[in-house]
Amino acid sequence: MNILFSLAAGLVFGLGLIVSGMANPAKVLDFLDLAGMWDPSLAWVMGGAIAVAFGAFALAKKRTSSLLGLPMQLPTARGIDRRLVGGSLAFGFGWGLAGICPGPAIVLVGAGVAQGLIFVGAMLAGMSLVEFLRRGR
């Protein structure tokens, strides 16, 4: 049952990315181009996502288990450290260069778009490199 709900959630998320334009790298780059032909439409998408997440997290904090009876696992880290800042910079740099972030990249892979395949390959290589360096310490 958990797999079906996970599949449904992923499908709704992916469709939302497509409908909103977040899976279109050109639209994302237009949103990020504040000095050029800025397209503010994705700000509404992000605002809506933040509002939904805010409400969902508020409800989740009051629960000890999910609706499927699984244990509730919420993030507990509150500090800002080098890894968080470095990861945020890498994410922003990649997003600004490619106009793609991980969620839309998976949508693009599913659609067979070469840009998505390249992005996911680079993302996996970067994740593997970080894990390799982390284990070397």
N, C-alpha and C positions, 0 to 999 in steps of 0.2 A: 504494500500500500504506500509506503514511504517513497518508493521509486516513482510511482505514478504521480504523486503530488510534486515531487522534485521535477519530473518531466513537464508537468503542467506549468509550474512556476518558471522554468527555463523557457518554455514556449511563449508564455505571456511576456516575459522580459525581452526575449528576442524580437517578438512582434512589436513591442513598444519601442525598441531601438530603431526598427525599420520605419514605423509610422512617424516617429518624432524626427527622423533625419539624422539621428546620432550614428547610424551605420554608413552614412555618406561622408567620406573624408573631406570632400570639397566644402560641404556645408559646415563641418566642424572647423575647418581652417578659416572659413569666412567669419565664424563666431569668434575665433581667437584673434583675428586681425583687427585690433582696436584702432589702428592708425589708417586702415584702408577702407574697404567696402564692408564695414562691420554688419553682421547679420545677428540681431539680438534675439531671434526666435528661440534659440536653444536655452536662453536664460529662463524662459518659462518652463521648459522641460526640466531643467535642473531645480528650479524652485518647486515645481510639483513633486519631484522625486524627494527633495529634502522634507517637504511637508508630510508626505506619506511615511517616510522613514522615521521622522520625529514621532508621529503618532504610533507607529508600529513598535518602536523601541520603548515608548512610554507604557504601552500595554504589556510588552514582553518582560519588562522589569518587575511587573507585579506577579508574574507566573513562575512556577518552578518546573513546569513541563510544557511541551508544545501541545498543539491540538491533537497531534498523533500519539501523544503519550511519551515522547522522547524527552530526555533531559534538556532544559533550556541552557544554552551555552552562549552567553553574552561576553563581549570583550571586557577585560578587566584592566588592561594597561591604560594609564593616564599620563605617563611622562612623555616628554619630547626628548629624544636622544639622537645621536648621529645617524643611526640606521634609519630612523623615521624621516629625518630631514634629507638624507641621501636618497632614500627610496622615493620620496616626494619629488625631489629634483629630477631624478631619472624618469619618473612617470611624466612629469610636466614637459620635460625636454622631448621625450618620445612622442607625446601627444601633440606637441606643437610642430614637430617635424613632419609627422605622418598624418595627423588628423585622425588617428585611430587610438583607442584605448582597449584594454583587454576584452571587455564585453562585446563591443562592436566587432572586434577582430574575429571572435568565434563566429559571429553572424556572417562575416565576410568569407570565412573558411567554408562554412556551410553552403554559401552561395557559389563557391568555386572561384572567388575573386583572388587573383594573384597577389595583390597588395596585402590581403589578409593572411595568406599563407606565408609571405615573407615576414610580416609583422610577428605572427605567432612563432615562427622559427627563431627570429631574433629574440623574442621575449623568453622562450624556453632556453636559448643559449645563455642569455643574461642571468636567468634564474639558476641555471646549472653552474655558471661561473661564480656567482655569489655563494652558493652552497659549498662549492669546492674550496673557495677562499676561507669561508667560515670554519670549515672542518680542519683546515690547515693551521689554525691558530691554537 
